Amino acid sequence: MSIVRGETILVRSGAGVLYCEAVEERECAGENCGEVILWVRTPKGALMPIDLPIPDDAPATSHFASCVDAESFRR
């Protein structure tokens, strides 16, 4: 499945499901991760990394939930 910039992506969140806009695919900056992720823009304008591939029958999942280096990105 190819993601197109501006495409609407459903993303699972603590509040339910968010409708986000696809921005770009990039490699995770985590030192020990390196997974290819998709950055999306949330309805409030924040950028969020999500895991690829996106399931056909379910919302996408935030990469923060699966990244081995997630703790290094927390503020």
N, C-alpha and C positions, 0 to 999 in steps of 0.2 A: 504494500500500500504506500503510495507516494503522498506526502503531505504538501499542500500548497499554501504558501504564505497568505494569511488572511482567512484561511479556512476555519470554521467553527469546530472546536474540539470539546467534547464533554470530559470534564475532569472531576474525579471523586475528591471531595474535601470533607472536613469535619462537619460542615454545615449542610452536607448533601452533595449536590452536583452543581458545578459551575460551568457556564458556557464561556469558553475562552477562545481567543484568536491566536492561531498559529503564527509564530514570528520567524524562527529559524532553527535548523538542526545544527548541533555542535557537539563536540566531545566534552564530557564532564571535566572540569578543571581540578577535580580531586586528584591528589598525588597518587593514590592507589586504585583509582576507579577507571577512568578512561572510557566509560560507556558512551555511546552516541545517544544523546537526549534531544528532546524537542523543547524549545523555549516557547511558552505561550504567554499572552497578556490576559490577566484576569479582568473581570468587569470593573474593578476599582483601579486598573491601570498598572498593577504590579506585575513583574515578570516572575514566572514559575517554571522550573524545569520538570518535565514529565518523562516517564520511561517510554522507550520504544521497544518493540512495536506496540501500537495501540490495539487492544482487543476489538474485534468487530462487534461483539455482543455486550460490551460493558464499558463503563467510563474509564478513561486513562487514570494512571496513578502518579502522584507526585514522586519525582526522583529522590526527594529528601527522605522518603520512607525506605528506599532500597540502597542508597549510596553508602558504600563502605566508609567514606570520608565525610558523611553528613555532619558530624559533630564539628568539623573544622569550619563549616559555613555558618554555624549558629552565632548570633550576636550576643 
